[in-house]
Amino acid sequence: MMKAVGCNKPLTTTTSTTTTTAAAAGRRFIDFVNRTGSPYHSVLASKRLLLNKGFIPLSEKKSWSSIIQPGGKYFIARNHSEIFAFIVGNKFNTDAMSNNASNAAAAGGGGSRIIMIGAHTDSPCLRLRPRSPIKPKEGIIQLGVSTYGGGLWHTWFDRGLGMAGKVVIHNNKGCIEERLIRVDRPVAIIPNLAIHLQTAEERNAGFKINPEEHLMPIFCSSKYYHQQQQQQQQQQAAASAGGQDDKQNTDDDAMVNGNHRALMELLAKEAGCSINDIIDFDVCMMDATPSSIIGVYDEFISSPRIDNLLSTWACMEALSSQSDHLIDGKDIYIAAAFDHEECGSTSYTGANSMTLQSWIKRILSSLDQQSHADTKYFSQIIARSILVSADGAHAIHPNYPSKHQSEHKVYLHDGIVIKTNTNQRYATNALTASMIRALASSSSNDTRTPCGGSDEGDGGVSTAAPIPIQDFVVRNDSPCGSTIGPMMSANIGIRTIDLGAAQWAMHSCR
């Protein structure tokens, strides 16, 4: 995948400053994404940003009533793969919640609301299958993997692949423990078939793969595996008895808990445990090549997982870096990143669940414990609120320009993209699009955004430089992807807009 980080306008003082700022942001994103590789590591990297800015972690299993206060900043993580960070403005109170006319001025204007950005932590990938005892084939040991999401699977060939994810173990206290592992060196590869071994018909038909037969990564050779095992046995025998163990390993000896010993030894080493301690795992394969800034003018980011870690990083960085400013407001500001968007979001860590509604109600209840605010004010606040569903947008490809609707071409360097679909694949409507356009053209320094404290809005205006906006609409003869926007909008009844940054090669390995 590739994303623009610079600016293609003439280098006046303003655009030069913009380019420098964008390049610095690009480097921060690269630092973020190079720490990831699985939804668990996306959340771990997000936690790092938040903790560095003083956000307080909350536990779902404990009461929040004595913790959450106006002026506070907090986050919750579920299953290590979903994260929900929020700030409660200092001026947030029950009068602001209820929009009580007599006290609204003291609360800072209209009623309090929720301003939220939603993204997702997952990306299409190959995930290790549980208990997959693949026998060596033609002297080669392979990994059993399942396709996750709608990946461009041909892009996974001929790349050095690492892995990242979660290993569940029995620890030395006899308890079940989850440990994150990340192998950033290339430990596997899916090699292409040489052109000389393809028929003319196969070559002319283009690159076609059977995902069950052709996507199993090569991990090691049987010969090297057995050599390594023998060396280990000899070293152990020499250390314990001063002798030599001549036992010959067979392929039948190579399975541990339904998985090949070579894989289990790697996971155990990374998790800091014995292979017999491992109960299960959820591990993603990943491109082992670090992300980088490329192009003759250093204007592009070449990276895996831009969809949708760019949005996850952006919303977490925005909330954390502006936290001191947002604390002075009267609203609740939320940045959330959900799991399982790439396979429908219907899970207990996905956007198509009760998580968002449940957590918002818990926050309201904690802020007003005497009046059952979770039920009393929820609908009123949601009616004043707005959700930004942040996900990638398709930039026009110079080799395939006809794939874009001719009046709605999206370019790198030309601004954020509002995504609209009349069949509700995106949640944008005329009102929410107008709010974002007004915000982009006016205030970037005022917490009174054009989200509307009332139905008419109460946005402020500043002299800040406008944010460029583009529009994306698919062709009538083209399919259209979707986002978490429509389902979240429907589930809690919140005004929503879908927008994102332009990129090439969405769902590619890189």
MARTORMI-825709 format. One record per residue (C-alpha): residue in one letter; y, x, z. Coordinates in nm, 4 decimals. Layout:
% residues N
  doti         v         u         w
     A         Y         X         Z
...
***
This chain:
% residues 510
  doti         v         u         w
     M    0.0000    0.0000    0.0000
     M    0.3530    0.1139   -0.0570
     K    0.6847    0.0081    0.0879
     A    1.0378    0.1195    0.0086
     V    1.2295    0.3007    0.2804
     G    1.5508    0.3943    0.1040
     C    1.8224    0.2268   -0.0988
     N    1.8682    0.2235   -0.4762
     K    2.2426    0.1560   -0.4795
     P    2.4988    0.4306   -0.5610
     L    2.5426    0.6657   -0.2665
     T    2.8751    0.5520   -0.1287
     T    2.9406    0.6247    0.2381
     T    2.8002    0.2835    0.3361
     T    2.4821    0.3054    0.1291
     S    2.4276    0.6674    0.2298
     T    2.4365    0.5600    0.5940
     T    2.2008    0.2718    0.5144
     T    1.9596    0.5104    0.3432
     T    1.9638    0.7481    0.6394
     T    1.9022    0.4610    0.8807
     A    1.6174    0.3257    0.6667
     A    1.4553    0.6684    0.6416
     A    1.4663    0.7089    1.0197
     A    1.3093    0.3648    1.0610
     G    1.0431    0.4614    0.8081
     R    0.9507    0.7662    1.0122
     R    0.9247    0.5561    1.3289
     F    0.6959    0.3124    1.1497
     I    0.4770    0.5993    1.0285
     D    0.4477    0.7263    1.3849
     F    0.3435    0.3744    1.4887
     V    0.0889    0.3089    1.2134
     N   -0.0672    0.6554    1.2451
     R   -0.1751    0.5547    1.5967
     T   -0.3580    0.2451    1.4719
     G   -0.6710    0.1594    1.2739
     S   -0.7883   -0.1615    1.4403
     P   -0.6199   -0.4686    1.5932
     Y   -0.6857   -0.3112    1.9336
     H   -0.4883   -0.0022    1.8421
     S   -0.2106   -0.2156    1.6904
     V   -0.1688   -0.3774    2.0318
     L   -0.1978   -0.0418    2.2092
     A    0.0818    0.1027    1.9934
     S    0.2927   -0.2098    2.0588
     K    0.2408   -0.1773    2.4337
     R    0.3655    0.1800    2.4136
     L    0.6950    0.0628    2.2595
     L    0.7383   -0.2095    2.5203
     L    0.6459   -0.0033    2.8249
     N    0.8915    0.2659    2.7191
     K    1.1668    0.0022    2.7416
     G    1.0649   -0.1301    3.0814
     F    0.8692   -0.4422    2.9833
     I    0.6407   -0.5681    3.2608
     P    0.2761   -0.6487    3.1773
     L    0.1465   -0.9888    3.2893
     S   -0.2115   -1.1003    3.3496
     E   -0.3320   -1.4360    3.2201
     K   -0.5626   -1.4584    3.5206
     K   -0.2799   -1.4489    3.7750
     S    0.0189   -1.6697    3.8522
     W    0.3489   -1.5769    3.6870
     S    0.5624   -1.7935    3.9155
     S    0.6796   -1.5143    4.1436
     I    0.7267   -1.2652    3.8585
     I    0.9152   -1.4251    3.5690
     Q    1.2909   -1.4437    3.6269
     P    1.6025   -1.4775    3.4093
     G    1.6969   -1.1294    3.2942
     G    1.3350   -1.0134    3.2869
     K    1.1260   -0.8713    3.0031
     Y    0.7482   -0.9076    2.9917
     F    0.4382   -0.8956    2.7745
     I    0.0852   -1.0372    2.7733
     A   -0.2152   -0.9051    2.5803
     R   -0.5367   -1.0958    2.5166
     N   -0.8649   -0.9242    2.4259
     H   -0.6587   -0.6105    2.3496
     S   -0.5967   -0.7559    2.0003
     E   -0.3156   -1.0107    2.0500
     I    0.0197   -0.9387    2.2124
     F    0.3077   -1.1622    2.3187
     A    0.6314   -1.0010    2.4404
     F    0.9373   -1.1908    2.5603
     I    1.2781   -1.1614    2.7220
     V    1.4377   -1.4329    2.9346
     G    1.8161   -1.4313    2.9043
     N    2.0200   -1.3963    3.2248
     K    2.1951   -1.7274    3.1553
     F    1.8723   -1.9218    3.1131
     N    1.8571   -2.2036    3.3691
     T    1.7527   -2.5653    3.4015
     D    2.0934   -2.6923    3.2898
     A    2.0673   -2.4807    2.9794
     M    1.7101   -2.6006    2.9289
     S    1.8019   -2.9663    2.9498
     N    2.1320   -2.9270    2.7631
     N    2.3065   -3.0989    3.0529
     A    2.6520   -3.1735    2.9153
     S    2.8351   -3.1243    3.2446
     N    2.6978   -2.7745    3.2979
     A    2.6454   -2.6556    2.9410
     A    2.9642   -2.4511    2.9364
     A    2.8621   -2.2592    3.2473
     A    2.5276   -2.1886    3.0850
     G    2.6979   -2.0399    2.7815
     G    2.7283   -2.3255    2.5334
     G    2.4448   -2.5468    2.4061
     G    2.0967   -2.5781    2.5486
     S    1.8574   -2.2893    2.5763
     R    1.6063   -2.2352    2.2995
     I    1.3319   -2.0022    2.1864
     I    1.3947   -1.7498    1.9101
     M    1.0616   -1.6105    1.8007
     I    0.9136   -1.3708    1.5450
     G    0.5400   -1.3890    1.4727
     A    0.3250   -1.1310    1.2929
     H   -0.0396   -1.0227    1.3013
     T   -0.2303   -0.7169    1.4182
     D   -0.5231   -0.7187    1.1745
     S   -0.5655   -0.5969    0.8161
     P   -0.8494   -0.6291    0.5626
     C   -1.1095   -0.3622    0.6297
     L   -1.4770   -0.2760    0.6513
     R   -1.6153   -0.3383    1.0014
     L   -1.9340   -0.1921    1.1439
     R   -2.2142   -0.4434    1.1763
     P   -2.3698   -0.4825    1.5208
     R   -2.7295   -0.3634    1.5479
     S   -2.7664   -0.2596    1.1874
     P   -3.0730   -0.0323    1.1660
     I   -3.0281    0.0833    0.8069
     K   -3.3094    0.3178    0.7091
     P   -3.2122    0.6332    0.5203
     K   -3.2027    0.5753    0.1465
     E   -3.2706    0.8640   -0.0902
     G   -3.2238    1.1041    0.1987
     I   -2.8826    0.9612    0.2944
     I   -2.7874    0.7819    0.6169
     Q   -2.5363    0.5012    0.5633
     L   -2.3343    0.2705    0.7844
     G   -2.3888   -0.1032    0.7809
     V   -2.0529   -0.2755    0.7291
     S   -1.9193   -0.6252    0.6710
     T   -1.6110   -0.7051    0.4669
     Y   -1.3278   -0.8398    0.6818
     G   -1.0591   -1.0421    0.5063
     G   -0.9772   -1.0369    0.1368
     G   -0.9596   -0.6665    0.0696
     L   -0.9183   -0.4865   -0.2620
     W   -1.2576   -0.3305   -0.2028
     H   -1.2558   -0.0958   -0.5010
     T   -0.9700    0.0929   -0.3317
     W   -1.2062    0.1973   -0.0514
     F   -1.4041    0.4232   -0.2837
     D   -1.3624    0.8031   -0.2885
     R   -1.1573    0.8126    0.0332
     G   -1.2322    0.9966    0.3539
     L   -1.2881    0.7221    0.6100
     G   -1.2349    0.7382    0.9839
     M   -1.2925    0.4597    1.2332
     A   -1.1167    0.2849    1.5194
     G   -1.2050    0.0022    1.7514
     K   -1.3543   -0.1004    2.0823
     V   -1.6770    0.0083    2.2526
     V   -1.8195   -0.2003    2.5388
     I   -2.0159    0.0004    2.7948
     H   -2.1853   -0.0097    3.1346
     N   -1.9662    0.2217    3.3419
     N   -2.0748    0.4304    3.6399
     K   -1.9757    0.1473    3.8747
     G   -2.2262   -0.0864    3.7121
     C   -1.9535   -0.2959    3.5498
     I   -1.8875   -0.3871    3.1884
     E   -1.5907   -0.1898    3.0569
     E   -1.4050   -0.1873    2.7249
     R   -1.2928    0.1477    2.5854
     L   -1.0911    0.2092    2.2716
     I   -1.2007    0.4822    2.0331
     R   -1.0256    0.6310    1.7306
     V   -1.1805    0.8884    1.4963
     D   -0.8979    1.0090    1.2731
     R   -1.1033    1.2654    1.0813
     P   -1.3022    1.1664    0.7700
     V   -1.6575    1.0946    0.8884
     A   -1.7696    0.8704    0.6015
     I   -1.7108    0.8077    0.2312
     I   -1.8038    0.5560   -0.0384
     P   -1.8431    0.7639   -0.3565
     N   -1.8026    0.6161   -0.7010
     L   -2.0774    0.6192   -0.9613
     A   -2.0154    0.8935   -1.2169
     I   -1.8946    0.7672   -1.5533
     H   -2.1844    0.9460   -1.7249
     L   -2.4308    0.7187   -1.5411
     Q   -2.2611    0.4007   -1.6576
     T   -2.3424    0.2262   -1.9814
     A   -2.0698    0.1579   -2.2360
     E   -2.0930   -0.2090   -2.1433
     E   -2.0416   -0.1285   -1.7732
     R   -1.7437    0.0939   -1.8491
     N   -1.5816   -0.1666   -2.0736
     A   -1.6356   -0.4446   -1.8199
     G   -1.4145   -0.2676   -1.5683
     F   -1.4828   -0.1795   -1.2081
     K   -1.7185   -0.4378   -1.0603
     I   -1.8930   -0.4011   -0.7284
     N   -2.1472   -0.5935   -0.5275
     P   -2.0029   -0.5793   -0.1744
     E   -2.3481   -0.5983   -0.0153
     E   -2.4987   -0.3190   -0.2220
     H   -2.2112   -0.0873   -0.3091
     L   -1.9832   -0.0775   -0.0028
     M   -2.2111    0.0877    0.2542
     P   -2.0361    0.4157    0.3500
     I   -2.2268    0.7435    0.3479
     F   -2.2332    0.8892    0.6987
     C   -2.4571    1.1953    0.6734
     S   -2.7778    1.3251    0.5155
     S   -3.1171    1.2917    0.6818
     K   -3.1641    1.6670    0.6440
     Y   -2.8495    1.7569    0.8402
     Y   -2.9159    1.4864    1.0972
     H   -3.2633    1.6223    1.1748
     Q   -3.1323    1.9790    1.1840
     Q   -2.8676    1.8772    1.4366
     Q   -3.1229    1.6961    1.6505
     Q   -3.3565    1.9952    1.6532
     Q   -3.0753    2.2300    1.7500
     Q   -2.9796    2.0004    2.0374
     Q   -3.3388    1.9839    2.1598
     Q   -3.3773    2.3607    2.1442
     Q   -3.0544    2.4116    2.3374
     Q   -3.1579    2.1584    2.6014
     A   -3.5035    2.3117    2.6350
     A   -3.3623    2.6627    2.6633
     A   -3.1138    2.5526    2.9266
     S   -3.3636    2.3599    3.1389
     A   -3.6923    2.5520    3.1118
     G   -3.6252    2.8662    2.9167
     G   -3.8619    2.7457    2.6466
     Q   -3.8485    2.5807    2.3072
     D   -3.9342    2.2244    2.2168
     D   -4.1009    2.2026    1.8771
     K   -4.1049    1.8227    1.8636
     Q   -4.0291    1.6954    1.5138
     N   -3.7944    1.3983    1.4932
     T   -3.8754    1.1138    1.2581
     D   -3.6599    0.8378    1.1177
     D   -3.8306    0.5982    1.3590
     D   -3.6908    0.8033    1.6502
     A   -3.3378    0.7754    1.5133
     M   -3.2623    0.4176    1.6220
     V   -3.0855    0.3515    1.9505
     N   -3.0165   -0.0062    2.0535
     G   -3.0522   -0.1198    1.6931
     N   -2.8154    0.1413    1.5502
     H   -2.8631    0.4877    1.4076
     R   -2.8477    0.7627    1.6661
     A   -2.5927    0.9595    1.4598
     L   -2.3464    0.6705    1.4861
     M   -2.4208    0.6056    1.8527
     E   -2.3692    0.9711    1.9413
     L   -2.0281    0.9693    1.7734
     L   -1.9222    0.6469    1.9491
     A   -2.0479    0.7759    2.2844
     K   -1.8613    1.1036    2.2433
     E   -1.5362    0.9238    2.1606
     A   -1.5827    0.6709    2.4428
     G   -1.6728    0.9399    2.6963
     C   -2.0094    0.7919    2.7902
     S   -2.3833    0.8218    2.7258
     I   -2.5334    0.6514    2.4214
     N   -2.7500    0.4480    2.6602
     D   -2.4346    0.3122    2.8261
     I   -2.3161    0.1434    2.5055
     I   -2.3759   -0.2313    2.5019
     D   -2.1842   -0.3293    2.1876
     F   -1.8838   -0.2390    1.9753
     D   -1.6251   -0.3737    1.7317
     V   -1.5212   -0.0877    1.5054
     C   -1.3129   -0.0856    1.1857
     M   -1.3375    0.1740    0.9119
     M   -0.9980    0.3127    0.8102
     D   -0.8332    0.5527    0.5682
     A   -0.8353    0.8864    0.7503
     T   -0.5361    1.0230    0.5571
     P   -0.2184    0.9890    0.7663
     S    0.0678    0.7754    0.6355
     S    0.3552    0.9599    0.4726
     I    0.6927    0.9265    0.3021
     I    0.6597    1.0043   -0.0683
     G    0.8554    1.0070   -0.3945
     V    1.0852    1.2706   -0.5404
     Y    1.3686    1.1322   -0.3250
     D    1.1482    1.0483   -0.0244
     E    1.2057    0.6773   -0.0767
     F    0.8591    0.5194   -0.0368
     I    0.6052    0.4856    0.2419
     S    0.2433    0.5409    0.1442
     S    0.0306    0.3898    0.4183
     P   -0.2670    0.1727    0.5028
     R   -0.2187   -0.1546    0.6911
     I    0.1413   -0.2198    0.5849
     D    0.0182   -0.5801    0.5779
     N    0.0969   -0.6585    0.8478
     L    0.1684   -0.3707    1.0811
     L    0.5095   -0.3244    0.9234
     S    0.6065   -0.6675    1.0578
     T    0.4301   -0.6094    1.3905
     W    0.6155   -0.2819    1.4398
     A    0.9470   -0.4321    1.3259
     C    0.9366   -0.7289    1.5632
     M    0.8229   -0.5211    1.8621
     E    1.0808   -0.2502    1.7921
     A    1.3563   -0.5097    1.7431
     L    1.2783   -0.6874    2.0698
     S    1.2395   -0.3689    2.2739
     S    1.5326   -0.1755    2.1272
     Q    1.7724   -0.4709    2.1665
     S    1.6416   -0.5805    2.5051
     D    1.9513   -0.4780    2.7018
     H    2.1677   -0.6832    2.4646
     L    1.9372   -0.9869    2.4588
     I    1.9165   -1.0022    2.8376
     D    2.2795   -1.1209    2.8429
     G    2.1891   -1.4390    2.6513
     K    2.0686   -1.7821    2.7605
     D    1.7592   -1.8054    2.5424
     I    1.3985   -1.6858    2.5450
     Y    1.3329   -1.4209    2.2798
     I    0.9705   -1.3714    2.1722
     A    0.7865   -1.1216    1.9536
     A    0.4195   -1.2090    1.9061
     A    0.1419   -1.0527    1.6998
     F   -0.1856   -1.2396    1.6592
     D   -0.5339   -1.1350    1.5510
     H   -0.7599   -1.2773    1.2763
     E   -0.4858   -1.3809    1.0332
     E   -0.6834   -1.2263    0.7485
     C   -0.9745   -1.4654    0.8074
     G   -0.7947   -1.7888    0.8940
     S   -0.6484   -1.7379    1.2451
     T   -0.8894   -1.9837    1.4079
     S   -0.9918   -1.7889    1.7167
     Y   -0.8798   -1.7549    2.0758
     T   -0.6635   -1.4586    1.9749
     G   -0.5482   -1.6174    1.6491
     A   -0.2285   -1.8015    1.5652
     N   -0.4191   -2.1247    1.4995
     S   -0.4960   -2.1751    1.8677
     M   -0.3352   -2.3177    2.1799
     T   -0.2236   -1.9720    2.2943
     L    0.1416   -1.9955    2.1954
     Q    0.1956   -2.3440    2.3380
     S    0.0099   -2.2554    2.6569
     W    0.2055   -1.9368    2.7220
     I    0.5442   -2.0948    2.6484
     K    0.4668   -2.3758    2.8925
     R    0.3629   -2.1244    3.1574
     I    0.6925   -1.9403    3.1111
     L    0.8957   -2.2608    3.1465
     S    0.6970   -2.3673    3.4504
     S    0.7552   -2.0277    3.6143
     L    1.1296   -2.0534    3.5533
     D    1.1621   -2.4027    3.7011
     Q    0.8786   -2.4525    3.9469
     Q    1.0201   -2.7667    4.1085
     S    1.0578   -2.9970    3.8098
     H    0.7415   -2.9462    3.6024
     A    0.9458   -2.7806    3.3292
     D    0.6360   -2.7054    3.1240
     T    0.6121   -3.0741    3.0326
     K    0.9679   -3.1908    3.1043
     Y    1.1561   -2.9478    2.8829
     F    0.9018   -2.8131    2.6340
     S    0.9693   -3.0617    2.3530
     Q    1.3475   -3.0417    2.3991
     I    1.3508   -2.6637    2.3801
     I    1.1130   -2.6489    2.0829
     A    1.3373   -2.8948    1.8946
     R    1.6248   -2.6456    1.9288
     S    1.4172   -2.3380    1.8483
     I    1.3129   -2.1403    1.5421
     L    1.0151   -1.9266    1.4449
     V    1.0236   -1.6454    1.1908
     S    0.6803   -1.5857    1.0394
     A    0.7034   -1.2221    0.9300
     D    0.4542   -1.0985    0.6713
     G    0.4566   -0.8914    0.3551
     A    0.5971   -1.0045    0.0192
     H    0.4843   -0.9002   -0.3281
     A    0.7247   -0.6607   -0.5001
     I    0.7278   -0.6702   -0.8776
     H    0.4936   -0.4112   -1.0268
     P    0.6359   -0.2322   -1.3342
     N    0.2894   -0.2253   -1.4945
     Y    0.2312   -0.5985   -1.4365
     P    0.5728   -0.7702   -1.4565
     S    0.4267   -1.0910   -1.6028
     K    0.2490   -1.1623   -1.2732
     H    0.5801   -1.2688   -1.1172
     Q    0.7767   -1.5872   -1.1676
     S    1.0567   -1.4755   -1.3970
     E    1.3441   -1.6198   -1.1878
     H    1.2043   -1.4955   -0.8580
     K    1.1264   -1.1298   -0.9029
     V    1.1225   -0.9282   -0.5820
     Y    1.2236   -0.5608   -0.5852
     L    1.1835   -0.2697   -0.3485
     H    1.5159   -0.1638   -0.1916
     D    1.6808   -0.5008   -0.2587
     G    1.6494   -0.6668    0.0789
     I    1.4346   -0.8937    0.2898
     V    1.2370   -1.1666    0.1118
     I    1.2397   -1.5395    0.1875
     K    0.9052   -1.6858    0.0775
     T    0.8914   -2.0482   -0.0354
     N    0.5999   -2.2630   -0.1521
     T    0.6302   -2.6353   -0.2193
     N    0.2632   -2.6858   -0.1260
     Q    0.3288   -2.5474    0.2230
     R    0.1443   -2.2197    0.1874
     Y    0.4655   -2.0912    0.3466
     A    0.6574   -2.2841    0.6146
     T    1.0076   -2.2240    0.4740
     N    1.2227   -2.5310    0.4101
     A    1.5799   -2.5740    0.2906
     L    1.7227   -2.5864    0.6436
     T    1.5442   -2.2805    0.7811
     A    1.6207   -2.0819    0.4665
     S    1.9878   -2.1761    0.5039
     M    1.9872   -2.0606    0.8653
     I    1.8556   -1.7183    0.7679
     R    2.1015   -1.6886    0.4780
     A    2.3883   -1.7721    0.7145
     L    2.2629   -1.5197    0.9676
     A    2.2233   -1.2511    0.7006
     S    2.5758   -1.3037    0.5708
     S    2.7480   -1.3249    0.9086
     S    2.6474   -1.2287    1.2604
     S    2.4294   -0.9349    1.3524
     N    2.6005   -0.8665    1.6841
     D    2.6210   -1.2118    1.8401
     T    2.3305   -1.3724    2.0252
     R    2.4616   -1.7096    1.9006
     T    2.2605   -1.7111    1.5776
     P    2.2695   -1.9941    1.3247
     C    1.9389   -2.1202    1.4691
     G    2.1387   -2.4062    1.6128
     G    2.1897   -2.4884    1.9778
     S    2.2457   -2.8391    1.8423
     D    2.1446   -3.0039    1.5169
     E    2.4693   -2.8846    1.3610
     G    2.4295   -2.5202    1.4677
     D    2.6606   -2.3010    1.6699
     G    2.6453   -1.9674    1.4925
     G    2.9106   -1.7040    1.5342
     V    3.0639   -1.4775    1.2715
     S    3.1229   -1.1044    1.2839
     T    3.2371   -0.8356    1.0440
     A    2.8913   -0.6732    1.0252
     A    2.7660   -0.5807    0.6783
     P    2.5611   -0.8617    0.5211
     I    2.1840   -0.8283    0.4922
     P    2.0611   -0.8624    0.1305
     I    1.8199   -1.1508    0.0708
     Q    1.5657   -1.2071   -0.2087
     D    1.3543   -1.5132   -0.2877
     F    0.9844   -1.5208   -0.3711
     V    0.8123   -1.8132   -0.5427
     V    0.4729   -1.7846   -0.7137
     R    0.4133   -1.8836   -1.0729
     N    0.2648   -2.2292   -1.1296
     D   -0.0429   -2.0672   -1.2826
     S   -0.0921   -1.8261   -0.9928
     P   -0.2668   -1.8674   -0.6577
     C   -0.0584   -1.8221   -0.3442
     G   -0.1509   -1.6547   -0.0190
     S   -0.0531   -1.7991    0.3158
     T    0.0603   -1.6843    0.6596
     I    0.0584   -1.7876    1.0231
     G    0.3810   -1.9809    0.9571
     P    0.2491   -2.3219    0.8471
     M   -0.0157   -2.3499    1.1187
     M    0.2150   -2.2431    1.4014
     S    0.4897   -2.4733    1.2793
     A    0.2465   -2.7652    1.2723
     N    0.0772   -2.6841    1.6040
     I    0.3922   -2.6801    1.8186
     G    0.6429   -2.8611    1.5962
     I    0.8874   -2.5746    1.5557
     R    1.1235   -2.5064    1.2645
     T    0.9858   -2.2092    1.0765
     I    1.0708   -1.9706    0.7961
     D    0.8401   -1.7266    0.6185
     L    0.9950   -1.3951    0.5269
     G    0.8981   -1.0312    0.4961
     A    0.9488   -0.6937    0.3341
     A    0.8554   -0.6207   -0.0264
     Q    0.5511   -0.4038   -0.0930
     W    0.3033   -0.3092   -0.3623
     A   -0.0777   -0.3225   -0.3517
     M   -0.1147   -0.5718   -0.0682
     H   -0.4688   -0.5645    0.0803
     S   -0.5405   -0.2246   -0.0706
     C   -0.7037    0.0365    0.1525
     R   -0.3720    0.2188    0.1185
***
